[in-house]
Amino acid sequence: MLTAELVQGILKEIGVDPERFSIEWASAAEGTRYVELITAFTKKIKELGPVGHAEQKDAEDLLLKLRAARSATEVRKLRTGLGNLTKQFRKDGSYSPEVVKEKVMQKLGKTVRTEIGAQEILLRLKEQGPLSLKDLAGKVSLSAEEITDFLAKLGKKGKASESEGRWRLSGPGEEVV
């Protein structure tokens, strides 16, 4: 439940219709239910169309954001946060959908937003070449101040450099984590 709610939150954060994700359970003895679940999900995806269609957004941009989100899920801070939240739920014992949704976004929402933004910056710098702060601010869902802070951290680590108002990845930092 927690992971599913986290995925829903991530999809919302990047602008992908959360209905593109579904998790339902069916035992091996429930062949009919399994077929119904798959049929209903397939129908829903066909109604939504290709990524970007239902969202009325550029598909390539959404796919880049999806890749950034995937990379963000590999970051220790987010994984640790989810692990800690799981422990808290086991201790409290309250798994109602409302409580799960509230707690996941309350505890992980900011981390999801900043980690996806950071990964998106790295991907955009790697794939789209030198970019200005204005270029990044128009595409990444972080504030200009947050983007500047992240770029400054990359610069201090020698992973990015700025020249004439445009940022680029440098050396080993070109690998997106």
C-alpha positions as CSV (number, residue, x, y, z in Angstrom):
1,M,0.0,0.0,0.0
2,L,2.8,2.4,0.9
3,T,4.8,1.8,-2.3
4,A,1.6,2.1,-4.4
5,E,0.7,5.4,-2.8
6,L,4.3,6.6,-3.3
7,V,4.1,5.7,-7.0
8,Q,0.8,7.6,-7.3
9,G,2.4,10.6,-5.6
10,I,5.4,10.5,-7.9
11,L,3.2,10.3,-11.0
12,K,1.2,13.3,-9.8
13,E,4.4,15.2,-9.1
14,I,5.7,14.7,-12.6
15,G,2.4,15.4,-14.3
16,V,1.5,11.8,-15.5
17,D,-2.1,10.7,-14.9
18,P,-1.9,8.5,-11.9
19,E,-4.5,6.2,-13.4
20,R,-1.7,4.9,-15.6
21,F,-0.7,2.9,-12.5
22,S,-2.8,0.3,-10.8
23,I,-2.1,-2.5,-8.3
24,E,-4.7,-5.0,-7.5
25,W,-4.4,-8.5,-6.0
26,A,-5.7,-11.8,-7.3
27,S,-4.8,-15.2,-6.1
28,A,-3.9,-18.1,-8.4
29,A,-7.4,-19.5,-7.8
30,E,-9.0,-16.2,-9.0
31,G,-8.4,-16.6,-12.8
32,T,-11.6,-14.8,-13.7
33,R,-10.8,-11.9,-11.4
34,Y,-7.3,-11.7,-12.9
35,V,-8.7,-11.5,-16.4
36,E,-11.2,-8.8,-15.3
37,L,-8.4,-6.7,-13.7
38,I,-6.2,-6.9,-16.8
39,T,-9.0,-6.2,-19.2
40,A,-10.2,-3.2,-17.2
41,F,-6.6,-1.8,-16.9
42,T,-5.9,-2.3,-20.6
43,K,-9.2,-0.5,-21.4
44,K,-8.2,2.4,-19.2
45,I,-4.8,2.7,-20.8
46,K,-6.3,2.6,-24.3
47,E,-8.7,5.4,-23.2
48,L,-5.8,7.5,-21.9
49,G,-3.8,7.0,-25.0
50,P,0.0,7.3,-25.3
51,V,1.8,9.1,-22.5
52,G,1.2,12.8,-22.8
53,H,-2.1,12.5,-24.7
54,A,-4.5,12.5,-21.7
55,E,-2.1,14.8,-19.8
56,Q,-2.0,17.2,-22.7
57,K,1.7,17.5,-22.3
58,D,4.7,16.8,-24.5
59,A,5.4,13.0,-24.5
60,E,9.2,13.4,-24.7
61,D,9.1,15.8,-21.7
62,L,7.0,13.4,-19.7
63,L,9.3,10.4,-20.6
64,L,12.3,12.4,-19.4
65,K,10.4,13.2,-16.1
66,L,9.6,9.5,-15.7
67,R,13.3,8.6,-16.1
68,A,14.1,11.3,-13.5
69,A,11.5,9.9,-11.2
70,R,12.9,6.4,-11.6
71,S,16.4,7.7,-10.8
72,A,15.0,9.5,-7.7
73,T,13.6,6.3,-6.4
74,E,17.1,4.9,-6.3
75,V,18.3,7.7,-4.0
76,R,19.1,6.6,-0.5
77,K,17.2,9.5,1.2
78,L,13.9,8.5,-0.5
79,R,14.4,4.8,0.1
80,T,15.3,5.3,3.7
81,G,12.3,7.6,4.2
82,L,10.0,4.9,2.8
83,G,11.6,2.2,5.0
84,N,11.2,4.4,8.1
85,L,7.6,5.1,7.2
86,T,6.9,1.4,6.8
87,K,8.3,0.8,10.3
88,Q,6.0,3.5,11.6
89,F,3.0,2.0,10.0
90,R,3.8,-1.4,11.4
91,K,4.1,0.1,14.9
92,D,0.9,2.2,14.6
93,G,-1.1,-0.5,12.8
94,S,-3.4,1.9,10.9
95,Y,-3.5,1.1,7.2
96,S,-6.7,2.9,6.1
97,P,-6.3,4.4,2.5
98,E,-6.8,7.9,3.8
99,V,-4.1,7.6,6.5
100,V,-1.7,6.0,4.1
101,K,-2.1,8.7,1.5
102,E,-1.8,11.5,4.1
103,K,1.3,10.0,5.8
104,V,3.1,9.1,2.6
105,M,2.8,12.6,1.2
106,Q,3.4,14.3,4.6
107,K,6.6,12.3,5.2
108,L,7.9,11.9,1.7
109,G,6.3,14.6,-0.4
110,K,9.1,17.1,-0.1
111,T,11.8,14.5,-0.7
112,V,10.0,13.2,-3.8
113,R,9.7,16.7,-5.2
114,T,13.4,17.7,-4.6
115,E,14.9,14.4,-5.6
116,I,12.9,14.2,-8.9
117,G,13.9,17.8,-9.6
118,A,17.5,17.1,-8.9
119,Q,17.5,14.0,-11.2
120,E,15.7,16.0,-13.9
121,I,18.3,18.7,-13.8
122,L,21.0,16.1,-14.2
123,L,19.2,14.5,-17.1
124,R,18.5,17.7,-18.9
125,L,22.1,18.9,-18.5
126,K,23.4,15.6,-19.8
127,E,21.0,15.3,-22.8
128,Q,20.2,18.9,-23.7
129,G,23.6,20.4,-23.3
130,P,24.5,23.6,-21.5
131,L,21.3,25.2,-20.1
132,S,20.7,28.5,-18.3
133,L,18.9,28.8,-15.0
134,K,15.9,30.2,-17.0
135,D,15.9,27.2,-19.2
136,L,15.8,24.8,-16.2
137,A,13.3,26.9,-14.2
138,G,10.9,26.7,-17.1
139,K,11.0,22.9,-17.2
140,V,11.9,21.6,-13.7
141,S,9.3,21.8,-11.0
142,L,11.6,23.4,-8.5
143,S,12.0,27.1,-7.6
144,A,14.8,29.1,-9.2
145,E,16.4,29.2,-5.7
146,E,16.3,25.4,-5.3
147,I,17.7,25.0,-8.8
148,T,20.5,27.5,-8.1
149,D,21.3,25.7,-4.8
150,F,21.5,22.3,-6.5
151,L,23.7,23.7,-9.3
152,A,26.0,25.3,-6.8
153,K,26.4,22.0,-4.9
154,L,27.2,20.3,-8.2
155,G,29.7,23.0,-9.0
156,K,31.4,22.6,-5.6
157,K,31.7,18.9,-6.2
158,G,33.3,19.6,-9.6
159,K,30.4,17.8,-11.4
160,A,29.1,20.9,-13.2
161,S,30.4,24.2,-14.3
162,E,28.9,27.5,-15.4
163,S,30.1,29.6,-18.3
164,E,28.3,32.7,-19.6
165,G,25.2,31.9,-17.6
166,R,24.8,28.4,-18.9
167,W,25.4,25.2,-16.9
168,R,26.9,21.9,-18.1
169,L,28.0,18.7,-16.5
170,S,31.7,18.1,-16.4
171,G,33.8,15.0,-16.2
172,P,32.6,12.0,-14.2
173,G,29.5,14.0,-13.1
174,E,28.0,13.4,-16.5
175,E,26.8,10.1,-15.3
176,V,23.3,10.5,-14.0
177,V,22.7,8.7,-10.7
